[in-house]
């Protein structure tokens, strides 16, 4: 396993890093100011996000996540491998509220684009994938429901029923990321087409344009009090007798669960790649803070407990990064299925590691760490949700343990 970046990756690291220095980091206070503007429409994406997207696209730093095997002729995309993309995604994680969106590499659009590239029909790719790749629209993925334990996707109750040349969708979803974004034009909805089928063949996925009659965006959901408006917010949505043409079904009936699993693999590693950048930023902020603050007659950096935090943070970041790189390498060489164990391992390890580092960063900053004057509180809130998103820790641990035990039976 050789994780050394190749020449193209080194070049892109330089270009992405320069863009971060020139455009993204200076835009962070602008984002904070625009989010606090009392004249801003609720859930409207701050203008600085659009400005960064235009600048990144003009420089060809666009769709970096889009892996070669899913590339389509004539589409916009860097055509990188997972291993090539990993250090770039980590760089974007250093300013996770701005950079992923700036490069058109933000969830849930990335997963939706991968899904459409792999499973969508030619017509679906032309109508939805092309504008998503071009950045002219945004999208959302509607799976989680408020009334059931959605960590078990077989529990979902939303119905997708065939009626002649149409499907009728009925159900309620929530925490649908990106759905409050005014540019979100389509939902990929997971529901049951055949409740009587085998448990993992009951579900299907269907494309529902946002402006379809019967689609009711009920409210924006907050995360630990934050709107996440810079990401387009999270919505609760009611689908009430929503009719869409039959050709909006993705793949065949009964393939929704398998498609979801295929989508979640890349999504999980992308989250972990970016989370490493969050950890690096938090550690940097911690080091700067403890070098500049005096307590009991000497810098906080001289305190043994603080030095323990910093040393432990560096060890944990390096361990997590190696596991992420191994996972990326396996996905490139043996496929997502062959990397299943490692994908679950990073989903367990990385968010918890980053949560620990953020917690120490907050502690080092004292009251400032929980205030709106630093980004740490919001980063902690966002990272904490990763222990729930794309499968909670407990589900991944259960699955990983069963696979390990199976070796000895």
N, C-alpha and C positions, 0 to 999 in steps of 0.2 A: 504494500500500500504506500503510494507516494503522494503525499498531500501538498508537495511544493507547488506554488502557483506557476502556471506556464506563462509564456511571454505575453499572450493576449490578456490573461488575467491581471498580470502586473501592470500592463498599460491601462486597463480599465480601472484598477484600484487607484491609479494616479489621477485619472480623469474624474472619477466619482469623488475622490477625496478633495480635489481642487474645487469641484462644484459645491461640495458641502461647505468648504471654507469661504468661497466667494458669495454663495447665494443662500444656502440653507441656514447655517448658524446665524447670520445677520437677520434672517427673517423670523427667528423665534420670538424676539420681543414684539415684532410687528403682528405676528399671529396672536399673541396674548392681548395686545391692544385691540385688535379687530374683534376678538371674541367677547371683549368687555364692552364694545361699542353699544350703547343703549338703542341706537337706531337700527342695529342689525336685525334683519328678519329672523324669527326663530328657526333654528336648524340650518340657516343658510351657510354654505361653505365660505369661509373668509376669502376675500379676493386674492390674498397673498398665495394661496394654494394654487390658483389658476395661473398666476404669474410664474411660479416655480415650474409648473408643468410645461408651460410654453417654452421656458428657457431650457429645460432638460431635453425636451423633444427636439428643439433646434440644434442641440449639440449631439444628437444621436444616442443620448443616454435614456433609452426608452424600452420598455418591455424586456428588461434584462433577465427576468425570471423565465422567459419562454424557452423551454428546453428543445433542443434540435429535433428529437423524435416526434414532437407535436407540431413542428413548424409547418406552415402551409405556404405554397408558392405565392410570392408577391406580398406576403404579410409583413408588417413591421415587427421586428424582433431581433434580439441579439444572437439567438441560437446558441446559448451557452449550455454547458453541462451543469448538473447540480453542484459539482465540486468547484467549477469556475464561478458559479453564482454566489457560493457561500460567503466569501469575504466581502463581496459587494453588498449583499443583504445585511451583513453585520455592520458595515459602515452606515447604511441607512437607519439601522436601529439606534445609532447614536443620537439621532434626532427623529424619533419614531413618530412624532406627531405631524411631521412635515415630509420627510424624505421619501418614505415608501410611496405616498401619493404623488410626489413630484416626479418620480421615475415611472409612474404607472405600474407600480409593483406592490400595490396595497391590497390586502384582503378586504372584502371577499372577491374582488374582481379577478385576482390572479387565479384562484381556484375555479371560478366560473369560466374563465377563458380556457384553462386547461381542460375542463370538463367538456366544453363545447368543441374544442379541437379534437378531443379523443372520441367523443360519443355523439356529437351533434351531426345532423344531416347537412348536406351541402346548402340547402336553403336556410337552415338555422344558423350555420356559420356565416353565411353572407349577410343575413339580416341583423344578427346580434354580435357574433364574434368580431367581425371586421370593425364596426364602430367602437367596440370595447378596446380592441388593439390600438385603434387610432386615438382613443381617449375622448371621443365626442359624447359618449354616454357612460354611465356607471350602472352597476347591477347589485343584486342581493340574492342570498341563498336562504330559502325559507324552509327550515326543517324543525327547529326547536318549538315545542308547544308548552303552554303554561299549565295544562291540566294533567300531564303525564310525566313520568320520569324519562326524559328524552335521552338520557345516557344509554338507554336501551332503545335503539331506533325502531325496533319492532313494535313499540308501544304507540307510535303516532296514530292519531285518530282522523286526521284530515282525509277526506274522500275525494278521489278522482274517478268519476264514473262516466263511461262511454254513453253517449246519446246521439246516435246517428253519426254525422260527420263532425261531431264536437265532443269535447270532454267538459264535464261540469265539476267544478272544484268547490268544496265546502269545508271550512275548518278555520281554526284560530292558531296563529303563530306569534311568537314573541322573541325579543332580543335578536331581531333580524338586522344584522349589521349593514349599514349603508343605506337602509331603506328610507331614512328621513332626508337623504340627499336629494335636492331638487333635480339633479341630473340622473338619478336612478330611474331607468326606463323599463326594466324588466326584472321579474323575480323568477328564480328557479325554485319551484315548489315541489316538495316531497310529500306524497300522500299514498293512500292505499287504493289500488284498483281492484284487488281481489282479496278481501279479508278471509276467505275460506282456503286460500292457497297455503302451501308450506310457509313457515314463519318468515323466511328470508326471501320469499318470492311474492309477497303481497304488495310490495311498494313499487311505485313508479315515480318518475320525475317529469315535470311538465313546465314549459315556459309560459309565464303569464305576464303580458304587458301591463305596466302599472296603470294605464288609463282604461283598462277593461272594466265595464260596468260590474259592480258587485265587489270590487276591491276597495276595502275601507282601511286606511291607515289610521288606527285609533289614537295612538299617542307615541311619543318618543320615550324610550326607557333610559333611565340614568344608571350609571355604574359608580357605586359609592358616592353618589351625588353629582358626578360629572356627566355632562351631556354628551361628551365625545363628538361634538359638532364638527370638529376638524376632520373626523373620519366619515361624516355623513350620518352620524347618530345610529341608534338601535330602535327598532319600531315594534309595536304590537299591531298585528294586521289581522283583520277578519276577511275571509273569503266567503262570500255569500252568493251561492248560485252563480258562480263566475264561469262563463262559457268561453272556451277558446277552441280554435280549430284543432282537429285530431292530429294534424301534422306538427303541432307544438309539443307533442310527447317526445321526450328524449329517449332514443333507443326503443326497446320493445317493452310492453307491459311486463311487470314483474322483475325488471332489472334495476330498479331504483336503489335497492340496498347495495348491490355490487358497485354501482356507479358512485354512490356516496363514499364507499370505502376507498375507491380509486382516487376520488377527489381529495379525501382527507389526508392521504399520505404526504403528498407535496405540501399541502397547507400546513401540516404539523411541523415539517422541517423548516419551512419558511419562517414560521413564528419563532422557532428556536434559533435560527440564524440571526434574526433581528434582535432577539432577546440578549444574545451575546453582546451586541452593540450597546444595548441599554446598560448591561453590567459594566462594560468598559467606561461608559460615560459616568455612571454612578461612582465607580472607583476613582476616576479622575477628579470628580467634584469633591469626593471625600478627602483625597490627598491635598487638594488645594485648600480646603477648609481647615484641616487640622494643622497645616503649616502656618496658617495666618491667624489662628486664635490662641490666646494665652489664657491658661487657667492654672491657678495655684502656683503662679510664678514661672511657668514654662509653657512652651507650645504644646497643644494637645498631641502633636505628632510624637512627643517624647514619652507619652504615657504608654506603658506596656500593653494595656488592653487595646488601645487604638492600633498599635503596631501588630498585635495579633489579628485584629480585624483585617488589616490591609494585606498581611501575608496570606491569611486564609482566603481572602477574596481572590488574590492572584492565583493561588493553587486551584481554587474551584473553577475559575474562568478557563484556565488552561485545560483542566480535565474535561470540562463540558465542551470546549471547542474541539478537542480531539475526537470526542464521541460524535459530535455533529459532522465533522469532516469524514469520519469513517462511514457514517450513515449516508452522506451524500455520495461518497465513492461507491458504496454498495448499490445504491439506487441507479447509478450510472452503469454499473458493470453487470449486476444480476437482476435488476429491476426492483420495483417497489415491493413485490411479494417476497423476494429474497432478502429484503432489508426490513421485514416486518418487525422482527425483534428489536433491532436498533432504533427504528422509528418510535416504537413504544418506549424504549429506554430513554431517548432524549426528551420525549414528551413528559416523562416522569421527572427526569433529573434537572433539565434546564430551567423551567419556570421556578422550581423550588430554590435552585441555586441563585437565580437572579433576585428572587424575593428576599433571600437572606442578605445579599449584598446591598439591595436597596434599603432594607431595614437598618443596616449599619450606617449607610449614608445619611438616612434621616436622623439617626441618633447623633451622628457627628455634627449635624447642622443644628441640633436643638430645635427651638421653636420655629426657626426658618425652614426646617425640613418638612414641617406639616403645613406650612403656609402657602399662599399663592405666589410668594416671591421667588420660590424655586420650583423646578419641574418635578421634584422628587415625589411629592404626594400623588400627583397624577400618574406618574410612571408606576408607582407602587400599585395604584388602583387598577391600571390597565394590565400590568403583569399578573396581578392576583387572579384576574379572570381567565388567564391561560390555563390555570389548574382546573378549570371547568370547560372551557371552549375546546371543541374537537375531541371531546371525551374527557371526563374527569379522571384525576389521578387513580382513583380506586378501580375504575374499569380497566385501565391500562395495566395496573399491577395484577389484577385478577387474571387477565388474559396472558400476561407475561409469565406469571407463576404456573399457569396450566401448561403452557408450552414447555417450560423447563421441566416440570414434573413428568411430562409425557415421555421424555427421553429415558426415564428409568423404570417405565412400566413394561 
